Amino acid sequence: WMARLIDARGLIDTLLPEMIAQAASSDPTFDADALVVDPGGGGVQIGLRKQPAATCNLNYYDFIQVVFGSLRPAALAVRPYSQLQPEGRRLLELLFPPRMAVLGCWDWF
């Protein structure tokens, strides 16, 4: 048995510059000042100010899997409980482009 303890605010603060760089390299019109990444009690809210359709509310399990590449935003969008809009999926794809997963899909979250 193993546990992974993660400081969500610390992780986001560390990753935010890279997330913005990824998005800006894929879409030169990306407005980094409009980006909102806010960890809360039940998960992480990711969105763009004044664009409510781009807002994603991810629980911590899904957030960690998206960050580490074992869950793609397109797969997240088709989950039965997902309320992810196409604009939100596009934002997640800009921030977390496809990469080799460093956590196996079999890892339990």
N, C-alpha and C positions, 0 to 999 in steps of 0.2 A: 504494500500500500504506500502510495506517495501522495503528497499534497503540494500544490503550487499556490503560494500566497503572492498576490500581486497588488501593489499600490497603484490603483488605477490613475490617480492624479499624477503621480510621478512618471508612470509609463507614458501617459498622454503628453506631459510636458517634454519628455525626452524625444518622443516620436514626432511631435507636431512639426518641427522644421522639415523633417524628411517627408512627411505626408504632404505638406505644402509644396515642396520641391517636386515630388512625384506628380501632383496635380498640375502644377504650372508647366512642367515639361510636356505633358500630354495635351494641355489646353492652354494656349497663351492668354486667353481671355479670362482665365480663372481669377476670381477676386478673393485673395487670401484674407483681406480685412473683413469679408462677409462670413467667413467660416466660423462656426460655433461647434466646439467639441467640449461637452460638459458631462463629467461623470456625476452620477447621483446615487441614491440609495439602491435603486433596482437595476441600474445599467448606465449606458452611455448614450447621450443624445448628440447626434452629429447632424449638422444642417447648415443652411445658408440664411443669413438674416434677410427678411422680407421675401423669402421664397419658402412658404410653408410646405409645399409639395416635396421639397428636397430634404425635409427633416426625417431622420431615421432614429428610432428609439431601439437600441440593441441591448438585450440583456448581456450580462458580463460573459456568459458562456459563448454567445455568438460573437461578441466583440473580440474576444481573445482569439477565436478561431479565424475570424476575418483578418486580424492583424498578422497572425502567423501563417496565413495562406492556406489553411486546411479547409476553409469554407469560402467559397466564392460568392460575391454579392448576387449573382444570377441564381445560385442555388438557394440562397437565403430568401430571395423574393418569392420562390414557389412553395415555401413551407406553409402549412395550413394556418398557422397563427400570424404569419407575416402581414404587416400592413404597409409594406415598403412600396412606395410609388415609383414609377419609372425614373423620375428626377432624383429620388433618393438613391436608387440603384446606380445611376450614372455617377453621382457624387462619390459613392463608396468605391466604384470602379476607378475613378480618378485618384482617390486617396490611397487605395490599396490595389495596385495593378497586379495581374497574375505573376506569381513567383513560385519557386519550389517551396513546398510546405516544410517547415521545420518542426512541426508537430504532426504526428500521424493522425489520420482521420479516426483511428480506433481509440485515441486518447479520450478518456471520459472527462467531461467538463461539468 
